[in-house]
Amino acid sequence: MADDKKHQGNTSSLQQTSAKDSGGVHPQGKPFLGIAIHSFFVIPFLIALSCILLFSGVRILTQNQRSAYDFLEDVKVGGLTKRWQSAFELSKILANPRLIPQDEQFFSQLSDAFEHARHDDNRTRQYLALAMGRTGRMEFVKPLLEGLKEEKEENLTALIYALGMLKQKEAAPALYPYLDHPQPRIRSIAVVALGNIAHPDSAALLTKALEDPEPNVQWGAAVSLARLGDAGGREILGEMLDREYWSRFPQVDDKEQNDLILMAIEASGSLRDSRLDEKIIYLGKNDPNAKIRFAALEVHK
């Protein structure tokens, strides 16, 4: 009996020691807290994450499969938010020349959608104008010019920019008044558009724009004159090719600065001016941006 009691005492002691050492182990050998976390947090989280990834994948796949026709249809029949978002997506698609439809019905419907968006959200009208410009189709010159006559000021930049992309010389005279517009942004877009159109009659007005109080207008005018073969903006182009010059404009971020330098390289290269060529050669050897170095070397290869 004494031995049995002693044996039972030892067993009880071992069980207590075992429970103490295991830190409260589940009978199957798994910690209870770990099971609770796994059951109530980890598994639901993984299920939710899988659903999100699946939904995102389907959305991306569906979005990528949508064509210019689909987005144009959404512009025509969608709700207010859907219309301007679809117009934005349409303008993005048409930035790729390979994705521009070739049937006349599409262009007719795009022109109609632009006309019907006259009293829509401003963004719908703006993105449709950009979409029209990116097609390169000259039949869009007329509706865009008509739009300029009665357009809201918020939409003017998109219409002017679109006309510049179409590069039809008949549009140039309609843009001349905007070189004196009170808004610097509109004047800036107008000089760039006129440079794209490259009408020789624009040279005198672009030369005047070199004295505009807004630097953006001066830069655009200098580049546009160079595209006309006019070196009247060489001094400004020379400044644009100088990295130190841009330290005077902290509001111009690195990307904008690089884009402007690239524009100046392209414009200056066509002039074959010795002073500008010297600056371009220097950029080709020393500029920290690889894209700018490559562009500069391409001019003088």
LINPE-V176846 format. One record per pair of residues at least 12 apart in sequence whose ideal C-beta (glycine too) atoms are under 7 Angstrom apart, sorted by the first residue. I is the first residue (numbers start at 1). GAP is how many residues later the second one is. Records with the same first field share a line. If there is no record, write none. Layout:
I=GAP, GAP
This chain:
68=22, 25, 26, 31, 33, 38
69=32, 37
71=15, 18, 19, 22
72=18, 37, 38, 41
74=12
75=12, 15, 38, 49
76=37
80=41
83=37, 38, 41
84=37, 39, 40, 43
87=37, 40, 41, 44
88=39
90=37, 41
91=36, 39, 40, 43
94=37, 40, 41
95=39
100=35
107=28, 30, 32
110=21, 22
111=29, 32
113=15
114=14, 15, 18, 29
115=28
122=30, 32, 33
125=30
126=29, 32
129=15, 29, 30, 33
130=28, 31, 32
132=12, 30
133=28, 29, 30, 32, 33
134=31
136=30
138=28, 30
140=26
141=22, 25, 27, 29, 30
144=15, 18, 19
145=26, 29
147=12
148=26
156=30
157=28, 29, 32
160=15, 18, 29, 30, 33
161=28, 32
163=12, 30
164=28, 29, 32, 33
165=31
167=29, 30
168=29
169=28, 30
171=26
172=22, 25, 27, 29, 30
175=15, 18, 19
176=29
178=12
179=12, 26, 30
184=30, 32, 33
187=25, 27, 30
188=26, 28, 29, 32
191=15, 18, 26, 29, 30, 33
192=28, 32
194=12, 30
195=25, 28, 29, 32
198=29, 30
200=28
203=22, 25, 27
206=15, 18, 19
207=18, 25
209=12
210=12, 22, 23, 26
215=34
218=18
219=17, 21, 41
221=12
222=14, 15
223=40, 41, 44
226=41, 42, 44, 45
227=40
231=40, 42
234=37, 39, 42
237=27, 30, 31, 39
238=37, 38, 41
240=20, 21, 24
241=20, 23, 24, 27, 35, 38, 39, 42
242=37
258=31, 33, 34
261=31
262=30, 33
265=15, 18, 30, 31, 34
268=12
269=30
277=23
280=16, 19, 20
281=19
283=13
284=12, 13, 16
